[in-house]
Amino acid sequence: MTDYELPPLPYEYDALEPHISEQVLTWHHDTHHQGYVNGWNSAEETLEANREDGDFSSSAGAIRNVTHNGSGHILHSIFWENMSEDGGGEPAGALAARIEEDFGGFDAWKGEFEAAASAAGGWALLVYDSHSDQLRNLVVDKHDQGALWGSHPILALDVWEHSYYYDYGPDRGDFISNFFDVVDWDDVADKYEDVVATFE
């Protein structure tokens, strides 16, 4: 059985200040993300034990915990990698061209992504939809409600209250706006190029 582990942040805890405080990153990464890792491992252990015992009375709940906690772990890992103290600006190269093609330009994409982030009860995602061969924005509640089969996240914004309330209070809009000042477009572009290459 795979033992999932919390990945370290790719920067110091205070690297994204003033947009995201050291305190929020510490709580968010070390407590919340760790909780999803623990939850995924615990759910897998339950499923393994149930298979060995032939008792599946708790398996449905454990399967739900795999999707909730596993998705939480995966999306948080992308979220941390998507940010940098040197972030901001706009994408370039193949990713910029694809955003132009699929959304009509960066501003149109950004406006739609901000709308998704404002409405989400969990995450706003920019994904590559392999079924339709296009980029699209998704509103995902919790970690797994609203996901699209065959889609691969390349940019993830966590809008659960624990990601911003300490810094911004109820003003989610300011948090969303400031997120764009730390987006590492090189990382997003790398994720885009990697996933597209797997379907060529």
N, CA and C atoms as an extended XYZ file, in Angstrom:
600
Properties=species:S:1:pos:R:3:atomname:S:1:resname:S:1:resid:I:1 pbc="F F F"
N         0.840       -1.193        0.000 N   MET     1
C         0.000        0.000        0.000 CA  MET     1
C         0.876        1.244        0.000 C   MET     1
N         0.539        2.212       -0.822 N   THR     2
C         1.287        3.464       -0.874 CA  THR     2
C         1.075        4.254        0.400 C   THR     2
N         2.139        4.804        0.952 N   ASP     3
C         2.057        5.678        2.122 CA  ASP     3
C         2.272        7.101        1.636 C   ASP     3
N         1.207        7.889        1.619 N   TYR     4
C         1.289        9.256        1.100 CA  TYR     4
C         1.933       10.169        2.141 C   TYR     4
N         2.728       11.120        1.664 N   GLU     5
C         3.465       12.009        2.557 CA  GLU     5
C         3.238       13.456        2.174 C   GLU     5
N         3.344       14.336        3.152 N   LEU     6
C         3.214       15.775        2.924 CA  LEU     6
C         4.477       16.287        2.239 C   LEU     6
N         4.357       16.878        1.043 N   PRO     7
C         5.554       17.424        0.401 CA  PRO     7
C         5.954       18.737        1.064 C   PRO     7
N         7.228       19.032        1.133 N   PRO     8
C         7.635       20.325        1.690 CA  PRO     8
C         7.228       21.459        0.759 C   PRO     8
N         7.032       22.640        1.331 N   LEU     9
C         6.793       23.817        0.497 CA  LEU     9
C         8.022       24.081       -0.365 C   LEU     9
N         7.831       24.556       -1.590 N   PRO    10
C         8.978       24.851       -2.454 CA  PRO    10
C         9.603       26.221       -2.185 C   PRO    10
N         9.268       26.826       -1.050 N   TYR    11
C         9.788       28.142       -0.658 CA  TYR    11
C         9.625       28.256        0.849 C   TYR    11
N        10.174       29.306        1.420 N   GLU    12
C        10.037       29.522        2.859 CA  GLU    12
C         8.601       29.932        3.194 C   GLU    12
N         8.222       29.745        4.445 N   TYR    13
C         6.850       30.040        4.852 CA  TYR    13
C         6.486       31.520        4.737 C   TYR    13
N         7.480       32.381        4.774 N   ASP    14
C         7.187       33.819        4.654 CA  ASP    14
C         7.421       34.350        3.245 C   ASP    14
N         7.669       33.476        2.285 N   ALA    15
C         8.083       33.902        0.945 CA  ALA    15
C         6.988       34.632        0.180 C   ALA    15
N         5.725       34.365        0.495 N   LEU    16
C         4.629       34.937       -0.283 CA  LEU    16
C         4.010       36.166        0.372 C   LEU    16
N         4.611       36.627        1.472 N   GLU    17
C         4.115       37.844        2.105 CA  GLU    17
C         4.353       39.048        1.183 C   GLU    17
N         3.473       40.049        1.175 N   PRO    18
C         2.303       40.223        2.047 CA  PRO    18
C         1.029       39.569        1.514 C   PRO    18
N         1.111       38.888        0.395 N   HIS    19
C        -0.104       38.345       -0.225 CA  HIS    19
C        -0.689       37.189        0.578 C   HIS    19
N         0.184       36.315        1.075 N   ILE    20
C        -0.220       35.229        1.965 CA  ILE    20
C         0.790       35.200        3.105 C   ILE    20
N         0.299       35.307        4.313 N   SER    21
C         1.191       35.460        5.460 CA  SER    21
C         1.872       34.153        5.837 C   SER    21
N         2.969       34.296        6.565 N   GLU    22
C         3.694       33.135        7.087 CA  GLU    22
C         2.783       32.291        7.966 C   GLU    22
N         1.947       32.958        8.769 N   GLN    23
C         1.059       32.213        9.658 CA  GLN    23
C         0.064       31.362        8.878 C   GLN    23
N        -0.528       31.949        7.838 N   VAL    24
C        -1.498       31.185        7.044 CA  VAL    24
C        -0.822       30.012        6.350 C   VAL    24
N         0.357       30.235        5.757 N   LEU    25
C         1.043       29.128        5.090 CA  LEU    25
C         1.399       28.020        6.078 C   LEU    25
N         1.792       28.394        7.273 N   THR    26
C         2.145       27.393        8.285 CA  THR    26
C         0.932       26.554        8.650 C   THR    26
N        -0.161       27.221        8.994 N   TRP    27
C        -1.383       26.484        9.341 CA  TRP    27
C        -1.879       25.658        8.158 C   TRP    27
N        -1.922       26.305        6.996 N   HIS    28
C        -2.527       25.686        5.814 CA  HIS    28
C        -1.748       24.445        5.385 C   HIS    28
N        -0.435       24.575        5.316 N   HIS    29
C         0.397       23.463        4.877 CA  HIS    29
C         0.552       22.408        5.966 C   HIS    29
N         0.989       22.833        7.145 N   ASP    30
C         1.373       21.874        8.176 CA  ASP    30
C         0.187       21.209        8.868 C   ASP    30
N        -0.959       21.900        8.913 N   THR    31
C        -2.128       21.348        9.602 CA  THR    31
C        -3.179       20.843        8.616 C   THR    31
N        -3.665       21.730        7.746 N   HIS    32
C        -4.748       21.332        6.849 CA  HIS    32
C        -4.281       20.315        5.813 C   HIS    32
N        -3.200       20.625        5.101 N   HIS    33
C        -2.740       19.680        4.085 CA  HIS    33
C        -2.320       18.361        4.739 C   HIS    33
N        -1.641       18.434        5.855 N   GLN    34
C        -1.255       17.208        6.549 CA  GLN    34
C        -2.485       16.381        6.919 C   GLN    34
N        -3.564       17.057        7.262 N   GLY    35
C        -4.793       16.348        7.597 CA  GLY    35
C        -5.335       15.538        6.429 C   GLY    35
N        -5.226       16.076        5.213 N   TYR    36
C        -5.704       15.340        4.042 CA  TYR    36
C        -4.789       14.134        3.750 C   TYR    36
N        -3.512       14.316        3.940 N   VAL    37
C        -2.584       13.195        3.772 CA  VAL    37
C        -2.918       12.086        4.771 C   VAL    37
N        -3.110       12.476        6.029 N   ASN    38
C        -3.446       11.488        7.056 CA  ASN    38
C        -4.772       10.792        6.740 C   ASN    38
N        -5.749       11.587        6.284 N   GLY    39
C        -7.054       11.026        5.970 CA  GLY    39
C        -7.003       10.031        4.827 C   GLY    39
N        -6.189       10.338        3.811 N   TRP    40
C        -6.048        9.421        2.681 CA  TRP    40
C        -5.394        8.110        3.136 C   TRP    40
N        -4.305        8.228        3.903 N   ASN    41
C        -3.636        7.019        4.393 CA  ASN    41
C        -4.572        6.174        5.257 C   ASN    41
N        -5.341        6.830        6.112 N   SER    42
C        -6.257        6.102        6.984 CA  SER    42
C        -7.337        5.385        6.177 C   SER    42
N        -7.859        6.055        5.147 N   ALA    43
C        -8.886        5.437        4.311 CA  ALA    43
C        -8.337        4.223        3.567 C   ALA    43
N        -7.116        4.332        3.075 N   GLU    44
C        -6.504        3.190        2.376 CA  GLU    44
C        -6.286        2.020        3.329 C   GLU    44
N        -5.894        2.324        4.566 N   GLU    45
C        -5.697        1.265        5.551 CA  GLU    45
C        -7.013        0.554        5.855 C   GLU    45
N        -8.095        1.331        5.956 N   THR    46
C        -9.412        0.735        6.198 CA  THR    46
C        -9.811       -0.184        5.055 C   THR    46
N        -9.621        0.276        3.818 N   LEU    47
C        -9.989       -0.537        2.663 CA  LEU    47
C        -9.176       -1.835        2.609 C   LEU    47
N        -7.883       -1.719        2.898 N   GLU    48
C        -7.033       -2.909        2.879 CA  GLU    48
C        -7.473       -3.904        3.952 C   GLU    48
N        -7.749       -3.390        5.141 N   ALA    49
C        -8.187       -4.276        6.228 CA  ALA    49
C        -9.526       -4.930        5.893 C   ALA    49
N       -10.425       -4.158        5.295 N   ASN    50
C       -11.736       -4.716        4.938 CA  ASN    50
C       -11.614       -5.827        3.901 C   ASN    50
N       -10.711       -5.647        2.947 N   ARG    51
C       -10.506       -6.690        1.932 CA  ARG    51
C        -9.966       -7.965        2.565 C   ARG    51
N        -9.048       -7.807        3.503 N   GLU    52
C        -8.457       -8.971        4.158 CA  GLU    52
C        -9.486       -9.697        5.020 C   GLU    52
N       -10.356       -8.913        5.684 N   ASP    53
C       -11.334       -9.501        6.611 CA  ASP    53
C       -12.613       -9.950        5.910 C   ASP    53
N       -12.831       -9.462        4.693 N   GLY    54
C       -14.074       -9.774        4.014 CA  GLY    54
C       -15.273       -9.049        4.595 C   GLY    54
N       -15.012       -7.977        5.347 N   ASP    55
C       -16.081       -7.170        5.956 CA  ASP    55
C       -16.070       -5.797        5.292 C   ASP    55
N       -17.088       -5.513        4.498 N   PHE    56
C       -17.096       -4.286        3.704 CA  PHE    56
C       -18.099       -3.253        4.227 C   PHE    56
N       -18.486       -3.396        5.493 N   SER    57
C       -19.507       -2.509        6.050 CA  SER    57
C       -19.051       -1.052        6.119 C   SER    57
N       -17.756       -0.811        6.238 N   SER    58
C       -17.256        0.564        6.295 CA  SER    58
C       -16.538        0.980        5.017 C   SER    58
N       -16.625        0.164        3.983 N   SER    59
C       -15.849        0.439        2.765 CA  SER    59
C       -16.375        1.643        1.976 C   SER    59
N       -17.694        1.806        1.920 N   ALA    60
C       -18.237        2.935        1.151 CA  ALA    60
C       -17.748        4.263        1.721 C   ALA    60
N       -17.765        4.382        3.051 N   GLY    61
C       -17.270        5.609        3.673 CA  GLY    61
C       -15.793        5.814        3.424 C   GLY    61
N       -15.027        4.736        3.473 N   ALA    62
C       -13.588        4.842        3.212 CA  ALA    62
C       -13.313        5.245        1.772 C   ALA    62
N       -14.108        4.722        0.833 N   ILE    63
C       -13.940        5.115       -0.572 CA  ILE    63
C       -14.207        6.600       -0.738 C   ILE    63
N       -15.253        7.111       -0.080 N   ARG    64
C       -15.524        8.559       -0.130 CA  ARG    64
C       -14.365        9.346        0.472 C   ARG    64
N       -13.771        8.814        1.533 N   ASN    65
C       -12.634        9.495        2.156 CA  ASN    65
C       -11.408        9.496        1.251 C   ASN    65
N       -11.249        8.462        0.436 N   VAL    66
C       -10.151        8.457       -0.536 CA  VAL    66
C       -10.325        9.610       -1.524 C   VAL    66
N       -11.538        9.747       -2.077 N   THR    67
C       -11.723       10.797       -3.076 CA  THR    67
C       -11.618       12.188       -2.455 C   THR    67
N       -12.162       12.366       -1.247 N   HIS    68
C       -12.104       13.686       -0.601 CA  HIS    68
C       -10.681       14.036       -0.183 C   HIS    68
N       -10.072       13.161        0.595 N   ASN    69
C        -8.732       13.451        1.109 CA  ASN    69
C        -7.662       13.333        0.035 C   ASN    69
N        -7.812       12.345       -0.859 N   GLY    70
C        -6.847       12.219       -1.950 CA  GLY    70
C        -6.869       13.432       -2.856 C   GLY    70
N        -8.063       13.901       -3.206 N   SER    71
C        -8.159       15.103       -4.039 CA  SER    71
C        -7.619       16.319       -3.301 C   SER    71
N        -7.884       16.393       -1.998 N   GLY    72
C        -7.339       17.501       -1.217 CA  GLY    72
C        -5.822       17.513       -1.233 C   GLY    72
N        -5.230       16.349       -1.083 N   HIS    73
C        -3.762       16.247       -1.120 CA  HIS    73
C        -3.215       16.624       -2.496 C   HIS    73
N        -3.818       16.098       -3.542 N   ILE    74
C        -3.340       16.373       -4.899 CA  ILE    74
C        -3.468       17.854       -5.239 C   ILE    74
N        -4.625       18.453       -4.954 N   LEU    75
C        -4.836       19.853       -5.308 CA  LEU    75
C        -3.951       20.791       -4.489 C   LEU    75
N        -3.767       20.490       -3.200 N   HIS    76
C        -2.859       21.330       -2.412 CA  HIS    76
C        -1.430       21.258       -2.940 C   HIS    76
N        -0.999       20.071       -3.347 N   SER    77
C         0.362       19.930       -3.884 CA  SER    77
C         0.543       20.793       -5.131 C   SER    77
N        -0.481       20.838       -5.989 N   ILE    78
C        -0.427       21.700       -7.178 CA  ILE    78
C        -0.439       23.164       -6.764 C   ILE    78
N        -1.312       23.512       -5.819 N   PHE    79
C        -1.449       24.892       -5.336 CA  PHE    79
C        -0.109       25.451       -4.856 C   PHE    79
N         0.614       24.705       -4.020 N   TRP    80
C         1.908       25.201       -3.526 CA  TRP    80
C         2.884       25.424       -4.681 C   TRP    80
N         2.915       24.474       -5.613 N   GLU    81
C         3.858       24.576       -6.740 CA  GLU    81
C         3.497       25.714       -7.689 C   GLU    81
N         2.229       26.073       -7.751 N   ASN    82
C         1.756       27.127       -8.655 CA  ASN    82
C         2.154       28.526       -8.209 C   ASN    82
N         2.717       28.650       -6.993 N   MET    83
C         3.039       29.977       -6.463 CA  MET    83
C         4.529       30.146       -6.255 C   MET    83
N         4.951       31.411       -6.298 N   SER    84
C         6.366       31.742       -6.116 CA  SER    84
C         6.485       33.181       -5.659 C   SER    84
N         7.543       33.450       -4.893 N   GLU    85
C         7.822       34.832       -4.514 CA  GLU    85
C         8.156       35.694       -5.721 C   GLU    85
N         8.510       35.072       -6.838 N   ASP    86
C         8.820       35.789       -8.077 CA  ASP    86
C         7.670       35.712       -9.082 C   ASP    86
N         6.472       35.375       -8.605 N   GLY    87
C         5.336       35.184       -9.490 CA  GLY    87
C         4.708       36.482       -9.944 C   GLY    87
N         3.593       36.321      -10.644 N   GLY    88
C         2.861       37.469      -11.164 CA  GLY    88
C         2.991       37.592      -12.666 C   GLY    88
N         2.400       38.625      -13.206 N   GLY    89
C         2.463       38.856      -14.647 CA  GLY    89
C         1.477       37.977      -15.393 C   GLY    89
N         1.864       37.597      -16.591 N   GLU    90
C         1.004       36.792      -17.451 CA  GLU    90
C         1.811       35.649      -18.050 C   GLU    90
N         1.136       34.598      -18.493 N   PRO    91
C         1.852       33.492      -19.128 CA  PRO    91
C         2.407       33.898      -20.480 C   PRO    91
N         3.341       33.105      -20.962 N   ALA    92
C         3.942       33.336      -22.276 CA  ALA    92
C         3.959       32.021      -23.040 C   ALA    92
N         4.424       32.064      -24.267 N   GLY    93
C         4.660       30.859      -25.045 CA  GLY    93
C         3.408       30.076      -25.375 C   GLY    93
N         3.541       28.751      -25.341 N   ALA    94
C         2.455       27.866      -25.753 CA  ALA    94
C         1.226       28.013      -24.863 C   ALA    94
N         1.438       28.222      -23.572 N   LEU    95
C         0.295       28.373      -22.676 CA  LEU    95
C        -0.475       29.644      -22.998 C   LEU    95
N         0.223       30.735      -23.215 N   ALA    96
C        -0.450       31.985      -23.568 CA  ALA    96
C        -1.232       31.848      -24.861 C   ALA    96
N        -0.644       31.165      -25.840 N   ALA    97
C        -1.326       30.967      -27.118 CA  ALA    97
C        -2.579       30.120      -26.932 C   ALA    97
N        -2.499       29.117      -26.059 N   ARG    98
C        -3.658       28.248      -25.843 CA  ARG    98
C        -4.767       28.984      -25.093 C   ARG    98
N        -4.400       29.828      -24.149 N   ILE    99
C        -5.399       30.647      -23.452 CA  ILE    99
C        -6.086       31.585      -24.441 C   ILE    99
N        -5.318       32.164      -25.339 N   GLU   100
C        -5.892       33.026      -26.384 CA  GLU   100
C        -6.868       32.232      -27.248 C   GLU   100
N        -6.485       31.033      -27.617 N   GLU   101
C        -7.328       30.216      -28.493 CA  GLU   101
C        -8.608       29.761      -27.798 C   GLU   101
N        -8.490       29.337      -26.542 N   ASP   102
C        -9.630       28.723      -25.866 CA  ASP   102
C       -10.520       29.712      -25.128 C   ASP   102
N        -9.983       30.875      -24.759 N   PHE   103
C       -10.765       31.851      -23.991 CA  PHE   103
C       -10.920       33.195      -24.682 C   PHE   103
N       -10.140       33.429      -25.740 N   GLY   104
C       -10.197       34.718      -26.404 CA  GLY   104
C        -9.243       35.746      -25.841 C   GLY   104
N        -8.358       35.328      -24.950 N   GLY   105
C        -7.356       36.230      -24.396 CA  GLY   105
C        -7.211       36.047      -22.899 C   GLY   105
N        -6.119       36.584      -22.368 N   PHE   106
C        -5.814       36.433      -20.945 CA  PHE   106
C        -6.869       37.103      -20.074 C   PHE   106
N        -7.301       38.299      -20.439 N   ASP   107
C        -8.276       39.009      -19.612 CA  ASP   107
C        -9.592       38.244      -19.527 C   ASP   107
N       -10.019       37.654      -20.646 N   ALA   108
C       -11.257       36.870      -20.633 CA  ALA   108
C       -11.090       35.627      -19.763 C   ALA   108
N        -9.930       34.956      -19.890 N   TRP   109
C        -9.685       33.803      -19.025 CA  TRP   109
C        -9.700       34.218      -17.560 C   TRP   109
N        -8.991       35.309      -17.241 N   LYS   110
C        -8.869       35.735      -15.844 CA  LYS   110
C       -10.223       36.105      -15.268 C   LYS   110
N       -11.043       36.811      -16.028 N   GLY   111
C       -12.362       37.175      -15.542 CA  GLY   111
C       -13.204       35.949      -15.226 C   GLY   111
N       -13.137       34.949      -16.094 N   GLU   112
C       -13.889       33.723      -15.868 CA  GLU   112
C       -13.344       32.953      -14.676 C   GLU   112
N       -12.014       32.911      -14.541 N   PHE   113
C       -11.395       32.205      -13.417 CA  PHE   113
C       -11.762       32.887      -12.099 C   PHE   113
N       -11.752       34.209      -12.077 N   GLU   114
C       -12.141       34.942      -10.865 CA  GLU   114
C       -13.595       34.655      -10.506 C   GLU   114
N       -14.466       34.555      -11.520 N   ALA   115
C       -15.867       34.215      -11.261 CA  ALA   115
C       -15.974       32.822      -10.656 C   ALA   115
N       -15.187       31.889      -11.175 N   ALA   116
C       -15.175       30.530      -10.622 CA  ALA   116
C       -14.710       30.547       -9.169 C   ALA   116
N       -13.656       31.302       -8.894 N   ALA   117
C       -13.112       31.370       -7.538 CA  ALA   117
C       -14.091       32.029       -6.577 C   ALA   117
N       -14.839       32.995       -7.060 N   SER   118
C       -15.821       33.674       -6.209 CA  SER   118
C       -16.986       32.761       -5.853 C   SER   118
N       -17.310       31.827       -6.750 N   ALA   119
C       -18.467       30.956       -6.552 CA  ALA   119
C       -18.124       29.641       -5.870 C   ALA   119
N       -16.874       29.246       -5.904 N   ALA   120
C       -16.492       27.906       -5.460 CA  ALA   120
C       -16.611       27.747       -3.952 C   ALA   120
N       -16.968       26.541       -3.558 N   GLY   121
C       -16.923       26.157       -2.154 CA  GLY   121
C       -15.717       25.284       -1.885 C   GLY   121
N       -14.632       25.582       -2.549 N   GLY   122
C       -13.412       24.793       -2.399 CA  GLY   122
C       -12.298       25.297       -3.298 C   GLY   122
N       -12.434       25.098       -4.607 N   TRP   123
C       -11.336       25.377       -5.525 CA  TRP   123
C       -11.823       25.977       -6.837 C   TRP   123
N       -11.006       26.858       -7.396 N   ALA   124
C       -11.100       27.233       -8.803 CA  ALA   124
C        -9.905       26.588       -9.496 C   ALA   124
N       -10.173       25.930      -10.610 N   LEU   125
C        -9.118       25.202      -11.312 CA  LEU   125
C        -9.084       25.593      -12.778 C   LEU   125
N        -7.877       25.753      -13.306 N   LEU   126
C        -7.652       25.771      -14.740 CA  LEU   126
C        -7.149       24.386      -15.090 C   LEU   126
N        -7.877       23.716      -15.987 N   VAL   127
C        -7.544       22.327      -16.312 CA  VAL   127
C        -7.375       22.174      -17.815 C   VAL   127
N        -6.623       21.148      -18.181 N   TYR   128
C        -6.615       20.689      -19.559 CA  TYR   128
C        -7.614       19.549      -19.650 C   TYR   128
N        -8.641       19.744      -20.464 N   ASP   129
C        -9.691       18.746      -20.663 CA  ASP   129
C        -9.271       17.873      -21.842 C   ASP   129
N        -8.813       16.665      -21.540 N   SER   130
C        -8.297       15.791      -22.591 CA  SER   130
C        -9.420       15.264      -23.487 C   SER   130
N       -10.628       15.211      -22.990 N   HIS   131
C       -11.754       14.734      -23.802 CA  HIS   131
C       -12.074       15.729      -24.921 C   HIS   131
N       -12.067       17.008      -24.582 N   SER   132
C       -12.390       18.051      -25.557 CA  SER   132
C       -11.159       18.710      -26.158 C   SER   132
N        -9.971       18.340      -25.655 N   ASP   133
C        -8.713       18.938      -26.103 CA  ASP   133
C        -8.760       20.451      -25.995 C   ASP   133
N        -9.030       20.931      -24.779 N   GLN   134
C        -9.034       22.368      -24.560 CA  GLN   134
C        -8.796       22.678      -23.089 C   GLN   134
N        -8.415       23.914      -22.829 N   LEU   135
C        -8.347       24.409      -21.466 CA  LEU   135
C        -9.736       24.856      -21.047 C   LEU   135
N       -10.033       24.663      -19.766 N   ARG   136
C       -11.285       25.196      -19.237 CA  ARG   136
C       -11.135       25.455      -17.750 C   ARG   136
N       -11.957       26.355      -17.241 N   ASN   137
C       -12.015       26.640      -15.815 CA  ASN   137
C       -13.109       25.784      -15.185 C   ASN   137
N       -12.854       25.348      -13.955 N   LEU   138
C       -13.831       24.559      -13.219 CA  LEU   138
C       -14.076       25.162      -11.844 C   LEU   138
N       -15.314       25.048      -11.391 N   VAL   139
C       -15.687       25.336      -10.010 CA  VAL   139
C       -15.783       23.990       -9.304 C   VAL   139
N       -14.945       23.753       -8.317 N   VAL   140
C       -14.941       22.484       -7.597 CA  VAL   140
C       -15.234       22.758       -6.127 C   VAL   140
N       -16.318       22.183       -5.635 N   ASP   141
C       -16.666       22.300       -4.227 CA  ASP   141
C       -16.002       21.173       -3.446 C   ASP   141
N       -15.788       21.440       -2.134 N   LYS   142
C       -14.985       20.531       -1.319 CA  LYS   142
C       -13.642       20.343       -2.060 C   LYS   142
N       -13.264       19.110       -2.350 N   HIS   143
C       -12.085       18.850       -3.172 CA  HIS   143
C       -12.426       18.056       -4.425 C   HIS   143
N       -13.651       17.538       -4.480 N   ASP   144
C       -13.942       16.547       -5.514 CA  ASP   144
C       -15.331       16.672       -6.124 C   ASP   144
N       -16.088       17.703       -5.761 N   GLN   145
C       -17.443       17.856       -6.284 CA  GLN   145
C       -17.441       18.913       -7.394 C   GLN   145
N       -17.638       18.467       -8.611 N   GLY   146
C       -17.586       19.360       -9.759 CA  GLY   146
C       -16.394       19.091      -10.653 C   GLY   146
N       -15.614       18.078      -10.293 N   ALA   147
C       -14.495       17.676      -11.157 CA  ALA   147
C       -15.041       17.116      -12.466 C   ALA   147
N       -14.243       17.205      -13.509 N   LEU   148
C       -14.636       16.727      -14.829 CA  LEU   148
C       -13.741       15.559      -15.206 C   LEU   148
N       -14.359       14.418      -15.545 N   TRP   149
C       -13.573       13.259      -15.947 CA  TRP   149
C       -12.659       13.616      -17.127 C   TRP   149
N       -11.419       13.172      -17.058 N   GLY   150
C       -10.463       13.406      -18.133 CA  GLY   150
C        -9.806       14.765      -18.088 C   GLY   150
N       -10.028       15.527      -17.008 N   SER   151
C        -9.394       16.838      -16.897 CA  SER   151
C        -8.196       16.771      -15.958 C   SER   151
N        -7.212       17.613      -16.228 N   HIS   152
C        -5.943       17.602      -15.494 CA  HIS   152
C        -5.636       19.013      -15.021 C   HIS   152
N        -5.679       19.264      -13.704 N   PRO   153
C        -5.431       20.621      -13.202 CA  PRO   153
C        -4.002       21.081      -13.474 C   PRO   153
N        -3.893       22.310      -13.960 N   ILE   154
C        -2.565       22.916      -14.131 CA  ILE   154
C        -2.412       24.172      -13.279 C   ILE   154
N        -3.526       24.738      -12.839 N   LEU   155
C        -3.512       25.883      -11.915 CA  LEU   155
C        -4.640       25.685      -10.921 C   LEU   155
N        -4.306       25.749       -9.632 N   ALA   156
C        -5.289       25.521       -8.579 CA  ALA   156
C        -5.273       26.682       -7.592 C   ALA   156
N        -6.454       27.194       -7.292 N   LEU   157
C        -6.597       28.240       -6.276 CA  LEU   157
C        -7.541       27.728       -5.197 C   LEU   157
N        -7.020       27.609       -3.998 N   ASP   158
C        -7.789       27.157       -2.845 CA  ASP   158
C        -8.551       28.344       -2.270 C   ASP   158
N        -9.881       28.264       -2.266 N   VAL   159
C       -10.687       29.347       -1.694 CA  VAL   159
C       -11.492       28.874       -0.487 C   VAL   159
N       -11.093       27.744        0.123 N   TRP   160
C       -11.624       27.425        1.441 CA  TRP   160
C       -11.243       28.575        2.386 C   TRP   160
N       -12.068       28.829        3.384 N   GLU   161
C       -11.816       29.966        4.269 CA  GLU   161
C       -10.468       29.884        4.969 C   GLU   161
N        -9.976       28.670        5.236 N   HIS   162
C        -8.693       28.574        5.938 CA  HIS   162
C        -7.538       29.110        5.099 C   HIS   162
N        -7.743       29.281        3.788 N   SER   163
C        -6.661       29.768        2.938 CA  SER   163
C        -6.522       31.285        2.956 C   SER   163
N        -7.539       31.992        3.459 N   TYR   164
C        -7.463       33.456        3.375 CA  TYR   164
C        -8.040       34.216        4.564 C   TYR   164
N        -8.865       33.602        5.403 N   TYR   165
C        -9.632       34.377        6.371 CA  TYR   165
C        -8.751       35.103        7.384 C   TYR   165
N        -7.660       34.482        7.798 N   TYR   166
C        -6.763       35.124        8.768 CA  TYR   166
C        -6.169       36.406        8.191 C   TYR   166
N        -5.854       36.396        6.905 N   ASP   167
C        -5.233       37.559        6.260 CA  ASP   167
C        -6.251       38.577        5.755 C   ASP   167
N        -7.384       38.110        5.265 N   TYR   168
C        -8.308       38.991        4.542 CA  TYR   168
C        -9.688       39.097        5.172 C   TYR   168
N        -9.940       38.356        6.241 N   GLY   169
C       -11.285       38.340        6.780 CA  GLY   169
C       -12.243       37.792        5.732 C   GLY   169
N       -13.462       38.340        5.659 N   PRO   170
C       -14.438       37.814        4.710 CA  PRO   170
C       -14.231       38.288        3.274 C   PRO   170
N       -13.183       39.063        3.014 N   ASP   171
C       -12.994       39.645        1.684 CA  ASP   171
C       -12.252       38.673        0.769 C   ASP   171
N       -12.963       37.669        0.302 N   ARG   172
C       -12.352       36.691       -0.585 CA  ARG   172
C       -11.859       37.340       -1.873 C   ARG   172
N       -12.551       38.377       -2.336 N   GLY   173
C       -12.173       39.030       -3.590 CA  GLY   173
C       -10.762       39.579       -3.565 C   GLY   173
N       -10.349       40.190       -2.452 N   ASP   174
C        -8.982       40.698       -2.355 CA  ASP   174
C        -7.967       39.560       -2.400 C   ASP   174
N        -8.289       38.465       -1.729 N   PHE   175
C        -7.403       37.299       -1.772 CA  PHE   175
C        -7.254       36.786       -3.197 C   PHE   175
N        -8.352       36.674       -3.912 N   ILE   176
C        -8.301       36.194       -5.293 CA  ILE   176
C        -7.450       37.134       -6.142 C   ILE   176
N        -7.664       38.445       -5.995 N   SER   177
C        -6.884       39.422       -6.767 CA  SER   177
C        -5.398       39.312       -6.473 C   SER   177
N        -5.054       39.172       -5.191 N   ASN   178
C        -3.646       39.115       -4.809 CA  ASN   178
C        -2.989       37.797       -5.171 C   ASN   178
N        -3.782       36.756       -5.341 N   PHE   179
C        -3.227       35.476       -5.777 CA  PHE   179
C        -2.473       35.624       -7.094 C   PHE   179
N        -2.970       36.458       -7.991 N   PHE   180
C        -2.335       36.604       -9.297 CA  PHE   180
C        -0.950       37.245       -9.199 C   PHE   180
N        -0.649       37.887       -8.066 N   ASP   181
C         0.681       38.465       -7.870 CA  ASP   181
C         1.722       37.420       -7.489 C   ASP   181
N         1.275       36.204       -7.158 N   VAL   182
C         2.227       35.159       -6.779 CA  VAL   182
C         2.134       33.931       -7.684 C   VAL   182
N         1.285       33.964       -8.715 N   VAL   183
C         1.198       32.816       -9.618 CA  VAL   183
C         2.527       32.644      -10.352 C   VAL   183
N         3.061       31.436      -10.308 N   ASP   184
C         4.287       31.097      -11.017 CA  ASP   184
C         3.893       30.526      -12.382 C   ASP   184
N         3.844       31.402      -13.385 N   TRP   185
C         3.366       30.984      -14.701 CA  TRP   185
C         4.302       29.984      -15.367 C   TRP   185
N         5.566       29.991      -14.989 N   ASP   186
C         6.482       28.975      -15.526 CA  ASP   186
C         6.055       27.585      -15.078 C   ASP   186
N         5.651       27.465      -13.813 N   ASP   187
C         5.192       26.169      -13.311 CA  ASP   187
C         3.902       25.751      -14.003 C   ASP   187
N         2.971       26.691      -14.162 N   VAL   188
C         1.704       26.366      -14.830 CA  VAL   188
C         1.973       25.928      -16.268 C   VAL   188
N         2.873       26.644      -16.948 N   ALA   189
C         3.215       26.293      -18.331 CA  ALA   189
C         3.851       24.914      -18.414 C   ALA   189
N         4.722       24.596      -17.458 N   ASP   190
C         5.343       23.261      -17.445 CA  ASP   190
C         4.290       22.177      -17.264 C   ASP   190
N         3.343       22.418      -16.363 N   LYS   191
C         2.282       21.439      -16.145 CA  LYS   191
C         1.437       21.285      -17.409 C   LYS   191
N         1.142       22.397      -18.068 N   TYR   192
C         0.363       22.338      -19.309 CA  TYR   192
C         1.100       21.528      -20.372 C   TYR   192
N         2.360       21.837      -20.582 N   GLU   193
C         3.120       21.150      -21.626 CA  GLU   193
C         3.291       19.665      -21.318 C   GLU   193
N         3.461       19.333      -20.049 N   ASP   194
C         3.605       17.914      -19.660 CA  ASP   194
C         2.336       17.137      -19.933 C   ASP   194
N         1.192       17.700      -19.559 N   VAL   195
C        -0.050       16.952      -19.722 CA  VAL   195
C        -0.455       16.862      -21.187 C   VAL   195
N        -0.237       17.914      -21.958 N   VAL   196
C        -0.577       17.873      -23.378 CA  VAL   196
C         0.290       16.832      -24.076 C   VAL   196
N         1.553       16.746      -23.684 N   ALA   197
C         2.474       15.795      -24.328 CA  ALA   197
C         2.021       14.351      -24.122 C   ALA   197
N         1.340       14.070      -23.030 N   THR   198
C         0.911       12.697      -22.784 CA  THR   198
C        -0.236       12.281      -23.697 C   THR   198
N        -0.904       13.267      -24.323 N   PHE   199
C        -2.035       12.951      -25.189 CA  PHE   199
C        -1.735       13.170      -26.667 C   PHE   199
N        -0.500       13.500      -26.984 N   GLU   200
C        -0.145       13.706      -28.395 CA  GLU   200
C         0.148       12.377      -29.076 C   GLU   200
